[in-house]
């Protein structure tokens, strides 16, 4: 379970009320690749195999993964050809390591209707209930193939990427939808995985936009109501550029 009930006092203009609120759960997990500690991350305690697999590829540690096993609070990934990385000791709500991304090559195109379809699946009941559980979704050929929720927006991206990797889904045909902001580190995850389109309900940053431009990713933000903003590579949406 990613959420749990918690008793609290809610103060309103008409007085103080006892309520049972819904809050996000978090735990700290160690990620090991081929037996070596890579990082410790704060995450919601579900889809941990997907989290491990996705992190290894989205952070450029390896191009593919083998077995992924969860033992207590350790996620153990076997990754042939893994590149040695200096361990990140400490914790954070999602992790993004520095490093090159390369360029995404994909013939994928989409329509404004596709953008609104993805945007409509980003917001979940858990997000509305807690206000703190980020969500990512993955679409291919108009189908929702993965959804994840987590206290860390980086983790949600790793989880849906991991789901695709474990199921053998071609990421170059996928669209990634997120609730979270899209700074350079978030965009880099999609780039390393080979995902050509990012759709977010939130904002980007100047470096996030620059990273998307350089990587060949179509970056779409502020997908709210009946509008959205395309920052990079609008040619993937025929008729708007």
N, C-alpha and C positions, 0 to 999 in steps of 0.2 A: 504493500500500500504506500502511495506517495503522499497521502495526507492523513491527518488524524484530528479528532475533535479536541478542543481546548476551551476550558471555562475562562471567561473574562468579564470585565465590567465595561459596558459601553455607555459613554457619557453623551447625552443629547440635550437639547435645549429644555426638554420637558423633564429632565432628571437623569438618574443613573439606573441602568438596566443590567441585570445578569443575563449573559448570553452564552451559548456554546458556539464557538467560532471554529472554522476549518483552517488549519495551518499546514504548511509544508513540512514534511519530514526530511532530514538530511543525515547522512553518515559520511565517514571518511574512509576511502578505499585506497589501497596501494596497488599500483599497476606495475607488473613485471613483464618484460619482454625477453623471452628465451632465458628466463631465470634472473635477469638483472632488473633492479628497481629503476623505473623511469620517472615516476612521479607519484605523489599522493594527491588525491582530488576529493573535494566535497561533492557529493552527488545524491540524488534521490535513489533509494534502494530498490530499483527495478531495472530491467533490461541491461543488466551489467555485462553480459557477454557481448551484446551489441555495442555498449560503451567502449569496451576494450578493443574490439575489432576496429571500430570506426576511428578511435583516437590514433591507433597505430598508423593507419593509412592517411587520415586527414592531417596529421602532423609530420608526414614525410619520413616516418621511422622505417617503414617498409612499404612496398608496392602491393603486397597481398599478405593475407594471414592464413595460418593453418588452423590448429585447434585453439579454442578459447575455453578456459575453465575458471569457474568462480569457487574459491575456497574461503569461506568465512568472509573476511574483509580484504581479501586479495583477489585481484583479477590477473590471471596468468595467461599470457598470449604466446603462442609459438608462431614466429614469423620468419620464414626462410629469407635470407638476404637482408636481415635487419641492419640498419646503419647504427653504429654506436652513438649514443647521445649522452651528454652529461645529465645526471639525475637532477630533477627539480625537487628538492626536499622542502617540505612545508605544505601548506594546503591553500587551495583557492576554490572558488565556486565555478569550476570549469577552468581548463588550462589551455593555453595556446603557446606553443614553443616557436621561437624565431627560426626562420629558414626559408630557402627558395620554394617557389610554388610551381613554376612552369606555366605553360599556356594550355587552355582548354580547347579541344578540337571537337566540334559537334555540329551536325547539320540540323539540329532541332529548331523548330519554329513554334510559335504559339500565338494565340489571338487574345484580344482583351477579355473575351469570355473565359478563356483558360486562366487568366490572371485572377479574375473574380472567383472562379471555382476554387483555386488553391487558397486564396485569401479567406474564403468562407469556411475552410477546414482548419485554419490555424488556431483560432480561438476555441478553447475547450471549456467544459463545465468546471474543471479543476482550476483553470486560469481565472474564470469569473468568480469562483468561490473563494480563492485565496489571494488573488492579486499578485502572487509571487511565484507561481509555478509556470515557467516558460514552456513553450511547445514548439516543436518542429514537425513538419510533415514532408513526405516525399511522394511525388506523383510521377508516373510514367504512362504514356499513351492514354492520358485522361483518367487514369485510375490511381486512387490512393493506395500506395503499397507499404507505407510505414508512417507511424506517428509515435512521438515520444513526449513525455513531460519530465521536467527536472528543475531543481532549484537553480541550476547553472545553464545559461543559454548556450554556452559552448557544448555542454554535455548533450543537449537535445540534438544538436547537429551530429555529434559523434554517434549517437544512438541510431539515428535513422540511416546514416551512412553504413554503420555496422550491420544493420538489418539487411540492407541491400547486398552488402558483401557476402554475408552468410547465406543469402538466398540466390546468389549468382545473378543479380539484376544489373543490367548495363547502366552505370551511372551517367554515361554521356548522353543518355536519353531521358534523364530525370530533371525535374524541377523541384527545388528546395524552397519550402515555405517556413518562415520563422516569426515568432513574436518579438524577438529581441533586436536590439540595435545591430548595425553591420559595420563595425570598425574593421581595420585591415586584418586583424587576427581571425575574425569570423569569416571574412571573404576568402582568406587563404585556405581555410579548411575545405571549402567547396572546391577551390582551384586544385588543390592536391588530389582530391578525390575525382576530379574530372567532371564536375557538375556545371552545366553551362548557364543555368538561370537561378537567381535568388530572388524570392519575393518576401518582403518583410512588412509587417504592420508598422514598424518603427522607423527611425531615421538611420542614415549612414553618417560617416564622417568624411572629411576630405581625403584622408588616406585610404579609407575603405573604398571610396569611389575610384581613386587612382589605382588601387590594387585590382579592382574589377576590370577597369579599362585595360590594364596591362595583361591580365590573365585571359581576356577574351570572354568575360562573363557579363551577361545581361543582368544588371542590378536594378531592381524595382522596389521602391520603398513607399511608405505612407499609403498602403492599400487599405483605405477606409471608406466605407459607404460606396459611392459610385465613382471614385477617383483613385488614381495611383500616379506615381512619379517615376519615370524611367531616366536613370542617370547615365547608363553606359550601354553600348551595343544595341540600340533600338532596332537594328536591322532584323533581329530575330522575331519582331512583331510586325509582319507585313502590313503596310498601309498607314503606319503612324510616322515614319521617318521620311 
